[in-house]
């Protein structure tokens, strides 16, 4: 591959949205209509199950009601009290402030002392929750503040990654969750996930000094607003993986990572011998200088391309429980190394250059920023 000469790359709204609350709010308003990862169907397996999430800083919740997934903004139509005040639970949609009750369509069906207070029945009030559009890809749940048909379907939005994500999310048990508040802008956090230049420096303690990836032995892919990195030089590897996942014939091999705009990273990693894991990471924006990291991990739901060695098979009864115990700590350690870098950058956010210089190993970061610019123009 011909060496790439580093060139300045302009970043839209950079670094204004990292320091200016008004610019940050405008950015989030535009991103509210973009498909955003919310959680796993494992958390809403039974009727009445719900979990809380966010779309562009706005609190939302997803709930299974009569075997259908519904999503609403997390505020009562009466006085905007949050309806869900925990991360997950089970039960009807009842406001904890005045006990207004809502049905599966988000319409109010019971108002205590309603006739004495307003002189109207629940039906006459015509009060309802603000819905969000919900769709799934495998066990991954996405949502957006948009009416159906007002933008690309989730399948069209995810493009070639749809079948891969559907297969890769086929976890047999509920994925384990690690979460942390990061005192840095969400976009800074995502930058650390979308380039390969920092690895040998930042992750020397956890991942070892493995060196920089050889671009002649790996490949970057760009599809829509998204990107991927495979430690496989085949330029058709993304298309063939999608076909194999669609046919149920894909086998675990190579490190692979997909970055889904605006804030989702899905990695397929080997943790020991032929033991592969899936790590899903999201940085949800809270304020210009704060994000919430949510990271899930679970065993890859694929057979391995090559049979495990005899010593691997013999030690699995002892090693697997240990891996299960240590994996949350390892995931947190690796991500904390990235988070620490982002927090240091945020500490001088007002001094960040408006035109970072990007090299070949940061190509996906440039793609990401181009997608961000398109999203800001399209909204």
C-alpha positions in Angstrom: 0.0 0.0 0.0 1.3 3.4 -0.9 2.1 5.5 2.2 -0.5 8.1 3.0 0.8 11.6 3.5 -0.9 13.2 6.6 -3.2 16.1 5.7 -5.2 18.5 7.8 -8.8 17.4 8.1 -11.4 20.0 9.1 -13.9 18.9 11.7 -17.4 20.4 11.7 -18.3 22.3 14.9 -14.9 21.5 16.3 -14.3 22.2 19.2 -17.4 24.3 19.7 -19.7 21.5 20.8 -17.1 20.3 23.3 -17.3 23.6 25.2 -20.4 25.6 24.1 -23.8 24.4 25.7 -25.8 26.1 22.9 -23.8 24.5 20.1 -24.0 21.1 21.9 -27.8 21.4 22.3 -28.1 22.2 18.6 -26.0 19.2 17.7 -28.1 16.9 19.8 -31.3 18.2 18.4 -30.1 17.2 14.9 -28.9 13.8 16.1 -32.2 13.0 17.8 -33.6 11.8 14.4 -30.7 9.4 13.7 -31.1 5.7 14.6 -29.4 5.2 17.9 -28.6 2.0 19.8 -30.8 1.7 23.0 -30.2 -1.8 24.4 -30.8 -5.6 24.0 -34.0 -7.5 23.7 -32.7 -9.7 26.5 -33.7 -6.9 28.9 -37.3 -6.8 27.7 -37.9 -10.6 27.3 -41.2 -10.7 29.3 -44.4 -8.8 29.0 -44.1 -5.6 31.0 -40.3 -5.5 31.1 -38.8 -2.1 30.4 -35.4 -0.4 30.4 -34.3 3.2 30.3 -31.9 4.7 27.7 -31.2 8.0 26.0 -31.4 9.4 22.5 -29.4 12.6 22.0 -29.4 13.4 25.8 -33.2 12.8 26.0 -34.3 10.1 28.5 -36.5 7.4 26.8 -37.7 3.9 27.8 -38.4 0.8 25.8 -41.1 -1.7 27.0 -42.5 -4.9 25.9 -46.3 -4.6 25.9 -48.6 -7.4 24.6 -45.6 -8.9 22.9 -44.7 -5.7 21.1 -41.8 -3.4 21.7 -42.9 0.2 22.4 -40.7 3.3 23.0 -41.6 6.6 24.6 -39.9 9.7 25.9 -39.5 9.3 29.6 -41.8 12.0 30.8 -45.4 12.2 31.9 -47.7 14.2 29.6 -49.2 15.9 32.7 -46.2 17.6 34.5 -43.2 16.0 32.7 -42.3 13.8 35.7 -40.0 11.0 34.7 -42.0 7.8 34.4 -39.0 5.5 34.8 -36.5 6.2 37.5 -34.4 3.1 37.4 -32.4 1.4 34.7 -34.8 -1.4 34.3 -37.9 -3.0 35.7 -41.4 -4.5 35.0 -44.8 -3.0 35.4 -47.5 -0.8 33.9 -46.8 2.8 32.8 -47.9 4.8 35.8 -46.5 8.2 36.8 -45.0 8.2 40.3 -46.1 11.9 40.9 -49.9 11.8 40.4 -50.5 8.2 39.2 -51.6 9.0 35.7 -51.7 5.7 33.9 -51.0 5.0 30.2 -51.8 2.2 27.8 -49.5 0.4 25.3 -50.1 3.3 22.8 -49.0 5.9 25.3 -52.5 7.3 25.7 -53.7 8.2 29.2 -56.4 5.8 30.4 -56.7 6.7 34.1 -56.4 10.1 35.9 -57.1 10.0 39.7 -59.7 12.6 40.6 -59.7 13.6 36.9 -63.3 14.7 36.7 -63.0 16.8 39.9 -59.6 18.3 38.8 -60.1 19.0 35.1 -63.7 18.2 34.5 -62.7 15.9 31.6 -62.5 12.1 31.2 -59.1 10.5 30.2 -60.5 10.1 26.7 -61.5 13.8 26.5 -58.1 14.9 27.7 -56.4 13.2 24.7 -53.1 13.3 26.5 -50.4 10.9 25.4 -46.7 10.2 25.7 -44.3 11.3 23.1 -43.5 8.1 21.1 -40.1 7.1 19.6 -39.8 4.9 16.6 -38.4 1.5 17.5 -36.8 -1.2 15.3 -34.5 -4.2 15.9 -31.5 -5.8 14.3 -31.2 -9.3 15.8 -31.3 -8.6 19.6 -30.1 -5.0 19.2 -32.8 -2.3 19.7 -32.5 1.0 18.0 -34.7 4.1 18.3 -35.1 7.7 17.0 -37.4 10.6 17.4 -39.0 10.4 14.0 -42.2 9.2 12.4 -42.1 5.9 10.5 -41.2 6.7 6.9 -39.6 10.0 7.6 -36.1 8.6 7.1 -34.3 5.4 6.0 -35.4 2.2 7.6 -33.0 0.6 10.1 -32.0 -2.0 7.6 -31.2 0.6 5.0 -29.4 2.7 7.6 -27.1 -0.1 8.7 -26.5 -1.3 5.2 -24.0 -4.2 4.9 -23.6 -4.4 8.6 -27.3 -5.3 9.2 -26.9 -9.1 8.7 -23.6 -9.1 10.6 -25.0 -7.3 13.6 -28.1 -9.5 13.6 -25.9 -12.6 13.8 -23.3 -11.2 16.1 -26.0 -10.1 18.6 -27.4 -13.6 18.9 -26.3 -14.0 22.5 -27.7 -17.1 24.4 -27.8 -15.2 27.7 -28.2 -11.6 28.7 -25.0 -9.7 27.9 -23.0 -8.4 30.9 -22.9 -4.7 31.3 -20.1 -2.4 32.5 -20.9 1.3 32.8 -19.0 4.5 33.8 -19.3 8.2 33.7 -16.6 9.8 31.5 -15.8 13.5 32.1 -15.3 14.1 28.3 -17.4 14.9 25.3 -19.0 11.8 23.6 -17.4 12.6 20.3 -13.9 12.7 21.9 -14.7 9.3 23.4 -15.8 7.8 20.0 -12.6 9.1 18.4 -10.6 6.8 20.6 -12.5 3.8 19.3 -12.3 4.7 15.6 -8.5 4.9 15.0 -5.6 2.4 15.4 -2.7 4.8 16.0 -2.9 5.0 19.8 -2.9 1.3 20.6 0.8 0.5 21.3 1.1 3.6 23.5 -2.2 3.7 25.5 -2.9 0.0 25.8 0.7 -1.3 26.3 -0.2 -2.5 29.9 -3.5 -4.3 29.0 -3.0 -5.4 25.4 0.8 -5.4 25.2 3.1 -3.7 22.8 1.8 -5.5 19.8 2.8 -2.8 17.3 0.7 -0.9 14.9 -1.6 -2.8 12.5 -0.2 -3.6 9.1 -2.5 -2.0 6.5 -1.3 -4.5 3.9 -2.5 -7.3 6.2 -5.8 -5.7 7.2 -8.5 -3.6 5.6 -10.7 -0.6 6.4 -14.3 -0.5 5.1 -16.7 2.3 4.6 -20.4 1.9 4.2 -22.9 4.7 4.5 -22.1 6.7 7.7 -20.4 3.7 9.2 -17.0 2.0 9.0 -15.2 -1.2 9.9 -11.7 -2.6 10.5 -10.9 -6.3 9.8 -7.5 -7.9 10.4 -8.1 -9.5 7.0 -6.7 -7.9 3.8 -9.5 -9.1 1.6 -11.3 -6.1 0.2 -14.5 -8.2 -0.1 -14.4 -9.5 3.5 -17.2 -7.2 4.7 -19.6 -8.4 1.9 -18.6 -12.0 2.3 -19.1 -11.8 6.1 -22.5 -10.3 5.6 -23.5 -13.1 3.2 -22.1 -15.8 5.6 -23.9 -14.3 8.5 -27.1 -14.2 6.5 -26.7 -17.8 5.6 -25.7 -18.9 9.1 -22.3 -20.2 7.9 -19.9 -17.6 9.3 -17.1 -18.8 11.7 -15.1 -16.8 14.2 -11.8 -15.6 12.8 -9.8 -12.4 12.8 -10.2 -9.3 15.0 -13.1 -7.3 13.5 -14.7 -4.1 14.7 -17.7 -2.1 13.3 -18.3 1.5 14.1 -22.0 2.5 13.7 -22.8 6.2 13.6 -23.3 8.1 15.8 -21.9 6.3 18.9 -21.8 2.5 18.7 -18.8 0.2 18.4 -19.1 -3.6 18.1 -15.9 -5.7 18.3 -15.2 -9.3 17.7 -12.1 -10.2 19.7 -10.1 -13.2 20.7 -9.4 -13.4 24.4 -7.5 -16.7 24.6 -6.7 -19.4 22.1 -9.9 -19.9 20.1 -12.2 -18.2 22.6 -13.9 -15.2 21.0 -15.9 -12.5 22.6 -18.2 -9.7 21.5 -17.8 -6.3 23.1 -20.4 -3.6 22.4 -19.5 -0.1 23.5 -21.6 3.1 23.4 -20.8 6.6 24.6 -24.1 8.4 25.3 -23.8 12.2 25.5 -24.9 14.0 28.7 -23.4 17.5 28.4 -20.6 19.1 26.4 -18.0 17.7 28.8 -19.7 14.5 30.1 -20.7 11.1 28.6 -22.0 7.8 29.9 -20.0 4.7 28.7 -22.0 1.5 28.5 -20.1 -1.6 27.5 -21.6 -5.1 27.1 -19.7 -8.3 26.6 -20.7 -11.9 25.9 -19.2 -15.0 24.1 -19.3 -14.8 20.3 -22.2 -16.9 19.1 -20.2 -18.6 16.3 -18.3 -21.8 15.9 -14.5 -21.2 15.4 -13.0 -21.5 11.9 -10.3 -23.8 13.1 -10.9 -26.5 15.8 -9.7 -25.6 19.3 -6.5 -27.3 20.3 -6.7 -30.3 22.6 -5.2 -28.4 25.5 -7.8 -25.6 25.1 -10.6 -28.2 25.2 -9.1 -29.9 28.3 -8.7 -26.6 30.2 -12.1 -25.0 29.3 -14.0 -26.5 32.3 -11.6 -24.6 34.6 -10.7 -21.6 32.4 -14.2 -20.6 31.2 -15.5 -19.7 34.7 -12.3 -17.7 35.3 -12.7 -15.9 32.0 -16.3 -15.1 32.9 -15.2 -13.7 36.2 -12.3 -11.6 34.9 -13.8 -10.3 31.6 -15.7 -7.4 33.1 -12.5 -6.1 34.8 -10.5 -6.5 31.6 -13.1 -4.7 29.5 -13.2 -1.9 32.0 -9.4 -1.7 32.2 -9.0 -1.3 28.5 -11.8 1.2 28.1 -10.6 3.2 31.1 -7.3 3.7 29.3 -9.1 5.3 26.4 -11.4 7.2 28.8 -8.4 8.7 30.7 -7.0 10.0 27.4 -10.3 11.6 26.5 -10.7 13.3 29.9 -7.3 14.8 29.5 -8.2 16.2 26.1 -11.4 17.5 27.5 -9.5 19.4 30.1 -8.1 21.7 27.4 -11.0 21.4 25.0 -11.0 25.2 24.2 -7.4 24.8 22.9 -8.0 21.9 20.5 -7.0 22.5 17.0 -9.8 23.0 14.5 -7.9 21.0 12.0 -6.3 17.8 13.4 -3.6 16.2 11.3 -4.7 12.6 10.5 -2.5 9.8 9.1 -3.3 6.4 7.5 -4.2 4.7 10.8 -6.7 7.4 11.5 -8.6 7.2 8.2 -11.8 5.9 9.8 -11.8 9.0 12.1 -11.8 11.2 9.1 -14.7 9.2 7.6 -16.5 9.5 10.9 -16.2 13.3 10.9 -17.4 13.4 7.3 -20.5 11.4 8.4 -21.0 13.8 11.3 -20.8 16.8 8.9 -23.4 15.2 6.7 -25.7 14.5 9.7 -25.4 18.1 10.7 -26.4 19.3 7.2 -29.2 16.7 6.7 -31.1 17.5 9.9 
